[in-house]
Amino acid sequence: MIGYGLLAANRSAILDDVVAASQSVYGRRSADEITRFFRTLVGQRYGGLYPQLISDVQARRYLTKAAAEPADQKAS
């Protein structure tokens, strides 16, 4: 079992793994993909060790999408 200290040190890596595992843009559909991922054995393991993971993944995906938008779209 992974200790909490090790988990905290790997939090960013865990977020990267989960974001990569559910590769669509942020939105309702991607939230459904994240939920499906957490029904898998790997997803359940991550969710059990890191309860706030779903909301952190959604936030990271939203920020990544926002950063990738062209400046003219951000202004509108």
C-alpha positions in Angstrom: 0.0 0.0 0.0 1.2 3.5 -0.8 1.9 5.7 2.2 0.3 9.2 2.4 3.7 10.9 2.1 4.5 9.1 -1.1 1.1 9.8 -2.4 1.4 13.5 -1.7 4.7 13.6 -3.4 3.2 11.9 -6.5 0.0 14.0 -6.5 0.9 15.8 -9.7 1.9 12.5 -11.4 -1.4 10.9 -10.4 -3.3 13.9 -11.9 -1.3 13.6 -15.1 -2.0 9.8 -15.3 -5.8 10.3 -14.8 -6.0 13.2 -17.2 -4.2 11.1 -19.8 -6.5 8.2 -19.2 -9.6 10.3 -19.9 -8.4 12.3 -23.0 -11.2 14.5 -24.1 -11.7 18.2 -23.6 -13.4 19.5 -20.4 -17.2 19.4 -20.4 -20.1 17.2 -19.4 -18.9 14.3 -21.6 -15.4 14.4 -20.1 -16.9 14.4 -16.6 -18.7 11.2 -17.6 -15.4 9.8 -18.8 -13.8 10.6 -15.5 -16.6 8.9 -13.7 -16.3 5.8 -15.9 -12.5 5.7 -15.2 -13.1 5.7 -11.4 -15.2 2.5 -11.9 -12.2 0.6 -13.1 -9.8 -1.1 -10.7 -7.1 1.4 -11.3 -9.5 4.3 -10.8 -10.9 2.8 -7.6 -7.4 2.5 -6.3 -6.6 6.1 -7.1 -9.9 7.3 -5.7 -9.4 5.4 -2.5 -6.0 7.0 -1.9 -6.9 10.5 -3.0 -10.5 11.3 -2.4 -10.4 14.8 -4.0 -9.0 13.4 -7.3 -12.1 13.8 -9.4 -12.5 17.5 -8.8 -8.7 18.1 -9.1 -8.7 16.3 -12.5 -11.7 18.3 -13.7 -10.0 21.6 -12.6 -6.7 20.6 -14.3 -8.5 19.7 -17.5 -10.4 23.0 -17.5 -7.3 25.0 -16.9 -5.4 23.1 -19.6 -8.1 23.8 -22.1 -8.4 27.5 -21.1 -4.6 27.9 -21.5 -4.7 26.3 -25.0 -7.4 28.6 -26.3 -6.3 31.4 -28.7 -6.2 34.9 -27.1 -9.0 36.2 -29.3 -11.4 33.5 -28.0 -10.5 34.3 -24.4 -11.4 38.0 -25.0 -14.9 37.2 -26.2 
